[in-house]
Amino acid sequence: MSIAEKFVAMEYGPAPEDAKEALAWLDHHGRRFGHFINGTSVAPSTGEYFDTADPSTGEKLASVAQGSTADVEIAVRAARAALPKWQSLTPHTRARYLYALARQVQKHSRRLAVLETMDNGKPIRESRDLDIPLVARHFYHHAGWAQLLKQEFLDHTACGVVGQIIPWNFPLLMLAWKIAPALATGNTVVLKPAEFTPLTALAFAEICHEIGLPAGVVNIVTGDGSTGEALVKHPDVDKIAFTGSTEVGRAIRSATAKSHKRLSLELGGKSPFIVFEDADLDSAVEGLVDGIWLNQGQVCCAGSRLLMQESIAESLIEKIRDRMSTLRVGPPLDKAIDIGAIVARVQLDRIQRLVDQGVADGATCWQPAMEMPARGLYFPPTLLSNVHPTSIVAQQEIFGPVLAAMIFRTPSEAVELANNTVYGLAACVWSESINVALHVSAQLKAGVVWVNCTNLFDASCGFGGYRESGFGREGGKEGLLEYLEPAWFKNAPALPMAKPTPTEISDDENAPVTSANNIDRTVKLYIGGKQARPDSGYSMEVRGKSGQLLGEVGLGNRKDIRNAVEAARKAGGWAKSTAHNRAQVLYYMAENLSQRHDEIAQRLATAVGEAQATAEVSSGIERIFSYAAWADKFDGAVHSPPFRSIAIAMNEPIGTVGVICPQEAPLLGFLSLVLPVLAAGNTAIVVPSESYPLITGDLYQLFDTSDLPCGVVNIVTGYSSQLLKTLAEHDDVDAIWCFGDEASASAAKSFSTGNLKQVFTNEGRAIDWFDVKQAEGRWFLQHATQVKNIWVPYGE
């Protein structure tokens, strides 16, 4: 073919990247790697190694150490020993180390990009132009945070030794996302890279050695899932940060429930890619190419569900097919290809199995006519149309280059379809109307929303999900908070263990009978703005400090919790009210409590004594005023990433929150937990203190007279341990706040694994509810909100 003919045909010839330096690096190490522990290479204690291979050819790249429980033990011990010295360094000194890491990543950027592509199978253009520059950016950005740490987080301290487990789709980038904030905040690290892609993590270990990072600050232990399990279960690890599948995330939540480990999870997704009829369709198609075919679709936030407005569906599908026909699939080291190799045979088989199931469910499969490479693991770009919203390919994460297309008519239908999934990681909205785009973005259950763009990331902007996409954030100021905790809390004393719950009350005739005494004060439940008798038909005695019978309260059960959750869900309009209006309701509540100060304190005194009762009511009034003040001031931020766009970081309510109140301060503990939940726009189901649940009668009168909408607060009295289980297991409860003994904290985490709801506990530690520094403010508000970053490009 002549040059002129080639110009017209625009056919690309091969443009292979030279792998010489990466291969020389592998050969220099004898293609055999141990763990990186305490600043040096360490052979596996069992002597076992496994092979990592190039998925585009199947050829072996190197043998890598298989980590055992003993290897994890050595690494954790090294990290623990290095912690005091690392934390004793000045913020400036730690900043210099992170800055040096960024510089060295840039120095070795080409070799790292090639190594990443060989180990993972992604196109060299992506690893060279996206991944490695963003790795350097994360270390640069967090070097700045290390410098400013004491100024911006004065009363916080590092978690300690952090165990980090990363996936195979962005091996070095995920390492940077986790190690950079951990080091910046004064933690030491034991990181386990993915079994399929360990090589760039080991190359990074070499960089740590090159810059003279103190031994033990970063440790890398390679291996399979059993290595990660050993790290998760290690008793001397203070925090686990995991990125991977929802199934494994659920197992980690369960495994860490009985420990004090902090946990952040960045899990799977099934992200919607919404295209409205006024969108620039050509731009949307290019965005879709990045949204679903980046990294062969092996991206947790891939725009794998295409939602098209009906009027443009046919023309959009035609444009997508035309564009798919131009995509080039081939050897990932070829700079002229768009789609590389699937990481492993097991993943390739999963993709094919799910596509086949989607077709069996009624979807139409279309793939462009193209010649696939003769060897290696490849899957063609695939479009599934006529997909039913309940089909497996619309609900399950495929993690491959497969797009499922559906149609909507109105914006409200688009939102409903977009949110019709257990996930909530990311979304894209395409519309030339900024009004439509932002209105829809605000309604999407997703931690990141890209408007007229896709897959933009930056170290200054948080990334993370809602619902079963996990909790916690990577990047941004909120990402730093994942590696910090209030200094006072870390060393707070433990609460005494609560007395065993009386014989369990069931819903049948075998439930024990309560006291036969005639009690003239029996307090009902408070559900949907109304007093309600308990479904069980039973009540429990409430006794004072000297053992006298003060009254009875309803004994709530799972049906009462169900009714309370339903009422809370119906009160979702509270989140849509303005922060100013929420503040007005809270101010009114404080005024009403103030008017009833003496009356309520007198009744409370029978349970806690006159001095504490008076202090609880007085402090409670101040606490309500405080959160009324916070309601319209705990707002978000506008980030300026190094792109032609802004990222609007919005503090959004979590949803419906279950609250288990502390025993030691019946009124003040209730207000200290429920008020930040309300100020942020959430609704609540509250189990009051068992020591004086009669406070419910005073509180629902307070709510009724303060214009609080029905269902915003629902109160179910009873035995906390029994009601906690029902609340934590309920799929329509989005978060659990549990402030009791250590057993209660463990139970809250364990029972919440079903829908991976957020859990906020005192870890069984004592909190001084009268101390404003401990019991009020940002710490509580941060747990009452989740950050959504909406990216908006600008300019021509």
N, C-alpha and C positions, 0 to 999 in steps of 0.2 A: 504494500500500500504506500502511495506517495505521501509526502509531507502535507500536500494540499488536501488529499483525501482524509488523512488522519485528523487534520484541523476541522474538517466538516463533521467527521464521525465522532470526534472528541473521545476516542478510545484511549484509555490510559495504559501505558506500558508499565512493567514492574519498576518499582523504585525502592529496592530493599535497603533497609537500615543495616549498617555494618555492626555485627554482634561481636567483633573481635575483642574489644575491651572487656565486655561482660564475660565472655568465655575465658579470657586470660585471668580474670579475677577468680572465676570458679576453679580453674586449673591451679592457680596459686595456692588455693586452700585444699588442693588435692580432691576437690569435689566431695568433700566430707566435712560436715560441720557438727560441732558439739553445741551445747547450750552456752549462753553468755551470762555468767554469774560472777558477781563481785569483781567485775572489770576484766575477766579473762574467759577464754574458751574452756569449757568443762565437758568431759566425756560423759555420756549417760551412765548412771550407776548400774543399770542392767546390761549395758553393752549393746542395747538394741538401737538399730537405725531403720529409717524407712526412706523410700525413694520419692523424690519429687520430679515430675516430668513436664516437658513442654506439650501442652494440649494440642498444639497445631501440628505436631509431628509424632507424638508418642515417645519421643526419645528422652531417656533419662538425663536429668540435669545434675543432680547431686544426691548424696545420701545425707540424711538429717537425723539428729538424735531424737529418739523416742523418750519423752519425759515420763518419769515415774513419780510416785508419791514422795520418794526419797529426794529426787531432784527438785521438786517443788519445795520441799522442806528446806533444802540448802539455800534455794533462791530467796525464800521468805526470810530466812534467818539473816541473809546478807542484806536484804532491804531494811530489816529492822535495825541491824547494827549501824547502817549508814544514816538512818533517820536523824539522830541527834545532831550529827555534824552538818548534814544538809540543812537542817532547820536553823542551825546557829549561824549560818552564813548571812550576810546582809542581803537585803532584797536586790541591791545593785549587783552583788556578786552572782547571785542566781540568774539575774537578767543577762549577765555577760555570757554565762554558759549557754543559755537558750539562744542568744544571738549567735554564738559560735556554731551551734548546731544548724541554725538556718544557713549560715555561710557555707558550711561544709556540704550541706545538701545541694546548694547551688553549684558548688565546685564539682561535685560528682553527679550532677543532674542527668547527663546523657547516659552514663553507665547505669544509673538507677532506673531510668526509664526503660532501657533495653532489657534489663534484668526483670523488671516488673512484667513487661510484655511476654517475655519468654516463659515466665513462671505461671502467669495468669491467662494469657491468650488474648488480651485486649489489644486493639490496634495501637501501634506505636505513636500515632498522632495524639491519641488520648492520654497515654501515660506521659508523653513528652510535653505536650502543650497544656494539659489540665492538671493531672495528678501531682507531678513533681513540683511545679510552681506553687501549687496550693499547699503542699507539704512545707515548703520553705516559708510561705506566708503565715502559716499557723505558728511556727517557731518564732518568727519575727514579732507577730502580734502579741504572743504570750510572753515574750521577753519584756515587752512594755508593761504588761500586767504584773510581772514579777517585780519590776521597778516600783510600781505604784501600789503594791499590795497593802502595805501598812497604812497608807493614806485612805484607800477606798474600802478596806475591809478591816477596820481597826480592831473590832471585838471578835474576830474570827480566827480560827486556827485550822491547820491541815488535818485531814482525816487520819493520816498516818501511812501505813503500808497499803498500797492499792493493787489489787489484782485486776488485770485487764485482759479481756478476751476479744479478739477481732476476727472478722470474716475474711473470705478470700476474694471478694469482688473489687475492693480498693485496698489492697494490703498495706501499702506504705502510707497512704492518706489516712486510713483508719488509725494507724499507729500514731500519726502526728496529732490527730483529733484528740487522742486520749493522753498521750505522754506529755504533750506541751502544756495543757492546763494543770496536769498533776504536778509536774515539776515546778511550774510557776507559783503554785500555792504551797510549796514546801513538802509535798509528799514524796515518797520513794515508790518504785514501781516494780512489779513482776508481771510481765506481759507474755501471753501465749498467742502467737500468730496462728492462722489457719493451717491445718495440716496440708492442704493443697498448695499453699503459697507462702512458704516461710522465708524465702531467700532474701527479699529486700529488708525484712526485719533484722536478719543477721548482718546484712550490709550496714544497716543503721547502727547496730551494735558496734561495728568496727569504727563508725564515725564517732560514737560516744568515747571510744578509746582514744581516737585521734585528737580530740579536743581536750582530753584530760579530765573528763567528767568523773567526779569522785566515785571510787569503786562501790558498787552496791546500790547506787541511786537508780540505775536502770538495769534490770535483769530480764533476760529473754529466755524462756523455756519452751522448746518446740515439742510437738507431739499431737496426738489425736484427741478425741473427746474425753478420754480418761484422764489426760493431763489437765484439761480444763476443769474437770470435775474435782480433781485433787486440789486445784487452786481455789475453787469456789468454797470447798469445805474446810480449808485450812483455818484453824482457830485463831491464828495470829494475823490474819488479813483483816483490815479495818473497813475496806470498801471494795465492792466488785462493780466494774464497769463493763458491760457486755453489749456487743453489737452482733446480731445474728437472727436466727429464726425465732418466731413466736413460741414454737414448741419448746425449744431449749430455754428461752427466757422464762417460760412458765416453770420449768424444772428448777432453774436457778432461784426463782422467787421462793419456791417450796424448800429448797435446800438451805437457804439462808434465813428462813423464817425464825428459827430458834436462836439466832445469833444477834449481835448488835451491829452486824455489817450494814453499812449504807449501800444502797443499790441504785444503779441507773441502768435502764434498758432501752436500747434503740433497736427495734425489732422490725417485723415485716410490714409490708404495705400493699395496697391495691389501689393506687392513686388514680383519681379521675382526671381526664384531660377534656375540659368542657369548651366546646366551640359554639359560640352564638352566631346568629345569621348575619350580624353586622361586622363580624371579624374579618380581618385581612386573611383570606384563606391560604394564600401562598405562604405568608409568614407562619401561619398556624401549622401548615404541613412541614415546614422546615423545623419548627419547634417540636413537632411530633417525632421527627427523625431523631432529634436529640433526646426526646422524652422517653422513647421506648426502645430505640436501637442503639443507644449509647451503651458501650460495654456489653454488647450482645443481649441487652435487656436484663442483665444480671445486676440490677440496681434496686435497692429496697424502695426507692421513691419513684421508680419508673412509671410513666404515664400509661399504664397498661389497659385502662378502661377509657375508650374514646366515647364521649357523650356529645352527639351532634344535634343541633336544632333541626327539626324535621325539614324545614324549607330548603336547607343547603346540604342535606345529607347525601343526596345522589351526586351532586357536583364535587363535594368534598371527597367522597370515596373514590371517584374517578381520578382526582388529583393525587390522592394517596397512592393509588395503584401505579400511576405514572411515575411517581417519585420512587416507589419501591423498586421499580424495574431498573432504575439507575444505580441502586446500591450495589456495592462491590463486596463480595464475600471472599476471603482468602487469607493467606499467611499474614499474621498480624504484624510482622516486622516489615511488611510492604507499606510504604507511606501512602500508597494510592488506594488502599482498601478502606472500607467503612465498617465492616463487621468481621470480627476475628473469630477465634475458636471458643467453644464452650469449655469451661474449666476442667470438667471431668466426665467420665462416662456415665456415672450415676446421675449427674445433673442433666446430661443429654437425654437419657432414658426417661427421666421425669418430665421433661418438656414435651417429648413425643407422646407420653401417656396422657398428659392433661389435654393436649390438642385433640387427640383421638376421642377423649371423653367429651370435649366440647362439641365436636362434630356429632357424636352420638346423642347429645342433648339438643341438637337441632341447628347448630351454627353452620354457616357456610364458610369453608376454608379456601383462601386464595393465597397463592405464593407465586412470585415472579419466576418466569422461566430463566434459570441460570444454571451454569455448570458449577457444581460444588467441588472443592478440592478432593483429590483422590485419597488422601490420608489425613488423619487428624479428626478432631471432634467439632463438627459444624452443624448448624441448623439454619435454614433459610429464613429471611424475614417473612413473617406470617400475619395475615389479616383474617380475623374471624368476624364475620358480620352476621346480622340477625341473631345476635346473642340475647338470650333471655336474662333478665337481671338476677335470677336465682341460679343460673347455670354455674357449674363448677369453675368455668374459665372467667366468670364475672366476680366470683367470690374468693377463690383461692389464689395465692401468689404463685405465679408460674416461674418467675425468675428466668425468663428467656425472651428471645426476640419475637414475642407474640402479642398482638394487639387485638383486644375484644371491643367491637363497636356496637353501640346502642343509640337509640334516638329518643329525644325529649321534645316537648312542645313549648313549655313555658319555663321561665327562670325558677319558679318554685318546684316544678317537676325535676329540673336539672339538679337542684339542691337535694331533693329527696333521693334521687338515684345516686348522686355522688356520695351521700352519707349512708347508703344502703350496704354497709359492709362493717365487719368487726374492727377494721383497721382505721387509722386516722393519721397517716404520716405526712402526705403531701398532696397537692392538687395544682392544676393549671386552669386558668380562666382566660379565654380569648374573646375579647370584645373591644370594639372601637369606642364604646361608651364607658367612660371611667366610672360613671354612676352605677351602671349594671355590674361592672367588674368588681368594684369594691363592695357593693351590696351583697353580691353572691359570695365573695371571699369571706365576709364576716360571718356568714351562716355555715360555712363548710367546717366539718369536724376534721381539721387537719392542722398540724403544727407549722407547716410551711405552705404558703400559697404563692405561686408565680403568676403574675398578671402579664399576658402577652410576652411571655418568656418561659424558659424552663431550665431546670437543673443549674441554677446559679447558686454558688456556695461561697462563703467567705468566713474567715476566722472571727470577724467582728459580729456575725449574725448567728443566733442560735438555730440549731437544727434538732428536731426530735418530734415525737408523735403524741397523739391522743389514743385513748382506748387500748386495743390490743397491739398497737404499734409501739407500746412501751411508755415509759415516763422518764423525765430528766431531759436535759438538753446538752448538745455538743456545740461548743463555740459560743461567743458572746459572753456578756457578764453573767448570764444565767448558767452558762456552761462552767464557769469558774466556781459558782456556788455549789456545784455538784461535788467539788473536792474540798470544801470548807464546811465548818460547822461552828456555831457559837462557842466561844472559848469556855464560858461558864458551864455549858451543857456537857462538855466532854468529861468533866470530872465531878458532875453532880452526884450526890449520894443516891443509893438505891432505895426505893420504897419498900416497906415490908410487904411480904406476900399476903394477899387478901385471904380471908377465911373461906373455906370451901363453900360453894353454893349449896343451898339446901337441896333435898331430893328434887330431881328434875321435874318440872311441871309439864305435863304433856297435854294433848288436846282431848284426852278421853276421860272416861269416868273414874279412872284410877288416880286422878290428881288429888293431892291431899287437901283436906278441908282446913280453912283458916280459922282463926279465933272466933269463938261464938259470942264474944263480948259485944255489947251494943256500942258501936263507935259512931259518934256524931260528926266525924270528919272523914269522909271517904272521897279521895280525889280520883277523877277519871283520867283516861288518856286524852290527848289533845291531837286530833287528826283532821286535816282539812279545814282548820278554823273552827272546829266544833268539839265539844266534849263528847267522848265516846266510851261506852262501857267496853271492857276487855272481852275479846272473843272467848277466852277461856272460861269466863264467868266466875273467876276466882280473884282474890285480892291478897296482898301481903301486908303484914304488920310493919309499922314504923315506930321505933322506940327511941326515946330520948337518951341523954347522957347518963341518966341515973336508972335507965331501964324502964321508965314509965311508958305506957302505950300512948302515942301521940295521935294515931289515926291509921288509916289504911289507904293503900293505892292499888289501882288495878294491876293485875299480873298479866302483862302483855305476852303474846306469843307470835309465832311466825305469820299468822293471818293478820294480826295487827300491824306488823312490820310491812306486810304486803300492801295493806291499805294506806299506810303512811307513805310508802314509796310512790304509790299511784297518785296520792294527793300532792306530793312534792313535785312530781313530773308535770302535773297539770298547772302548777304555779310557776312554770318556766318563764312567764312574762316578767318576773322579778329581774331576771338577767337583762331583759331588753329595756327596762326602765333606766332613766338617766342616773348617773352616779349622784347627781345633785338631789334627785328625788329620793333615792335610797338614804342619803344623808339626812334629809328632812324627817323621814320616818324614824330613824335612829335617834335623832335629837329629841323628837317627841317622846320616844320611849324613855329616854333618860329623864326628861321632865316628869313623866308620870311615875317613874320609880322614885324620884326624889320626893314627890308628894306623899308617897306611901312608905317612906323610909322607916319611921318608927314602928308602924304596924307590922311590916315584913320582918324587921330585925327582931321584934319581940317573939314572933313565932319561930324564927330560925334559931333563936337563943336556946330553945328547949333541946336542940340537937347538938349545938356546937359551943354553947356558952355565950353569955351576953357580950363579952369583949369582942370575940371573933365575929359574932353576928353583926354587931354595929359596924365593924371594920369591913366586912364583906359587902354590906349594902352600900356604904360610902364609897368604897373602891369600885364597886360595880357601877355606880352612877358615873364615876369618872371614866371607867372603861368604855361604857356605851358612848359617852361624849367623844372619847378618843377615836373610836372606830367610825363615828359619824364624821369626824374630821378627816379621817383617812379615806373615806369612801370616794371622794372625788379628787384625791391627790396621789393615790397609788396607781399611777398611770404608766404608759409605756415609753417608748423612745423611737427616734428615727435614726437609723444607721446610714452611714455613707460608705458603702463598700467601694473598692477600687474598680467600679464599673460605672457605666452611664445609667445608674438606677439608684433608687433608695429602697431601704427595707424598713417597713413600718412594724415595729415590735409592739404588739398589743397584748396587754394583760387581760386574759379572758377568764371568766368563771369556769370551774371544772364541771359543774353540773349539780348533781344531787350528792350530798355528803352525809354519811352516817357518822354520828358523833357519840362516843362513849365518854361520859364526863368523869372527872376524878372524884374520888371518895372524900378527900380531905377538905374541900371547900365547895359545899353544895351549890351555893348561889354564884360566887365569884368564879369558880371553875367552869360552871355552865356558861356564863357570860363571856369569859375569856376565850372560849373555844367557838361558841356560836356566833359571836359578833363579827370576827374577821370573815367567817364563812358568808354571813349576810352582806357585809360591806362590799365584798367582791362580786356579789350578784348570784351566789349559789342558793340553793334550797337545802333544808336540813331535816334529817330524822334524828332525834336526840334521845339518848337513854340517860336520864339524870342520875345523879349520885344515889347509890343505894343507902347511904348514911342518912339522907333526908330527902327522899323523892317527893315529899309533900310540897316542896318548893314549886312543883309543877302547877299547883292551884294558883299560886300568886303570879307565876309567869304567864300562864295563858290569859289571865285577866289583864296583865300588862300588855300583851300582844293585841288583845281584842280592843283595847282602848287607845292604841297607838297607830291605827291605820295600817298595820302590817297585813298585806294581802293573805287571804286564806291559803294554807298549804305551804307557805314559805318556811315556817317552822312547825314541825310535828313532833310531839313528845310521846314516847312509849315507855312507861315505867315497867319495872320488873327486874329480874336477875340479869346483870350485865353480861355474864359469861354465856348465857343462853341466847340473849338477843344479839350479842356481837356476832355469833356464828351465822345467824340468819341474815344480818345486815351485810356481813363481809362476803357471803356467798351469793347475794342477790345481784343479778346481772344488770339491773337498772340503777344500781348505786355506783357512782363514779369514783368515790374516794371514801376511805375510812380514816377517821381521826380517833385514836384510842389512847387515853391517858390514864393508865392504871398501873398495876404491878407488871413485872417482867413476863409472867405467864400470859397476861392479857395482850401485851405487845406482840409476843410470839404468835398467839392465836390469831390476831388481826392480820398478820402477814401471811400466815399459813392458809387461812380460810379465803383469802382474797385472790388466790391464784387463778380462779376460774376465768375471770375477765381481766385479770392483771390490773385491777383498780389501784390507784395511788393510795399509799398508806403513810400516815403521819402519826408517829407515836412518841412518847417520852422515853421509850426503851426501858421502862420500869424505873426511871430515875425521878427523884423528887424535884418538883418545880415550886418555887415560892410564888404563889399566885398573887401575893401582895406586892411583889417586886416588879416594877414596870419594865426593867431591863430584861427580866426573864419571861414575863407572862404577857407581853404586849408588843405589838409592832410588826416590823417587816418580816421577821421569821415566820410568823403566823400567816401574814398576807401572802408571802411567797408560796406557801403550801396551799393557799386557798385559790390560787390562780395558776394558769398555764400560759406560756408565751406563744403567741402565733406571730410568725414573721411573714408579712405580705410584701413581696418584691414587686416594685413598680418601675419599669424602665421609663426613660424620658428622652426627649430630643428627636431629631429626625434621623 
